[in-house]
Amino acid sequence: MFPLTATLGLLSFVTPLATDMYLPAFPQMTGELHSNASGIQLTLTAFMLGMGLGQLVLGPVSDRFGRRRPLLAGAVVMIAASILCALAPSLNTLIALRFVQGFSGAAGVVIGRAVISDIAKGNAAAKLFGTLMTLTGLAPIIAPLIGGTLTESTGWRGIFLVLAGASALALLCSALFVPESLPQDRRHTGGIRATAHALRDVLGNRTYLGYALSFALAFGMLFSYIAGSAFLFQKILGLSVGHASLAFASVGVIGTIASMVGTKLVGRFSPQGLLRTGLYTMVVCSAALCAIALTGRLTLALTMVLLCLVFVGMRLVTANAGALAQAQVPHAAGSGSAVLGTLQSALSAAVAPLVGLGGEHTAVPMFLGMTLCAALALGSLLLTRCATPPTGDTTKSKRPAAHARA
């Protein structure tokens, strides 16, 4: 089980590497590509749009053809797209290639979640999701440190070559350690019509949508922070590239610890309770950051404390909301994972360029976006009120999809 879990973690790890590792280079890229903050943030938007569409396509594809073949194909394309990103001659070319990179990278994320749903249920699935989030949480620690070093030595293009290497490692591990987890008799047949039916069934499950929206909006909050973090630390708080990378990594350390603790708490506390705790923490601390930014009294110490608390809450949300959502649709795990990831990517893509609209010297749009996403994530739980309270294994207490439709 460990080689499989580690490989799934690596597949999920590559995606945050592709979003976090080049963040320290944003100010450098604005000059070299003759753009502004919002223009460079469009490369992040393109990646997330590709991720969203890729998950919407590849999730149902894996329900029909199995998990393994789409997973390996996605890794191959990811390698090629990363190399081409390093060679991009212009901003528009880079934006287009980032879309391809995101589409292909979606395979590891969406199929990884589907594999977990294939092999585990209930609290066991929540623990696996938590383990995956812990492994994924290492990326925000490592990525900016690598990115900051590469930015100062090889420039932003070297970052994409490192991404190509990470994708190659993911391809090798997938080929060796990820078996086919979806038996032939559980695959969907019938082509596009069957795929559309599976997606309609998933989207008609109100409880699933409530948890999925909480999951996706938590990532929307994360990407509000990611899109503006380089400018926050370097332009507003006055840190160097290296120190800004360390600050970003420190927040990631706290998030990873929160994931580890949250995984241990599953079983002692209900996933629903941990989810609500995380949401309240996100809302309160994001609102506090927004209020302080409006007064113009941001300090490094206060900002770091509140950001760390925000990420403690976010890690509790993403692990538990993802598992609770997937538990609603065990009959269509790939499609459920696809919708989960598509909502996540679409919201993340939408908020990324908006953060830059206020310019490089204000953090108000970033913290306002974080607060709005956190509040909407909390409000999304209203959709889950039709769910029966769990009694042990979460999969035993959920209504069938047909009875949970709005």
ABEGO torsion letter per residue (X at the ends): XAAAAAAAAAAAAAAAAAAAAAAAAAAAAAAAAGBBAAAAAAAAAAAAAAAAAAAAAAAAAAAAAEAAAAAAAAAAAAAAAAAAAAABABAAAAAAAAAAAAAAAAAAAAAAAAAAAAABBEAAAAAAAAAAAAAAAAAAAAAAAAAAAAAAAAEAAAAAAAAAAAAAAAAAAAAAABBBABBAAABBBGEAAAAAAAAAAAAABAAAAAAAAAAAAAAAAAAAAAAAAAAAAAAAAGBBAAAAAAAAAAAAAAAAAAAAAAAAABGABBAAAAAAAAAAAAAAAAAAAAAAAAAGABBAAAAAAAAAAAAAAAAAAAAAAAAAAAAABAABAAAAAAAAAAAAAAAAAAAAAAAAAAEAABAAAAAAAAAAAAAAAAAAAAAAAABBBBBEBAAAABBBAAAABX
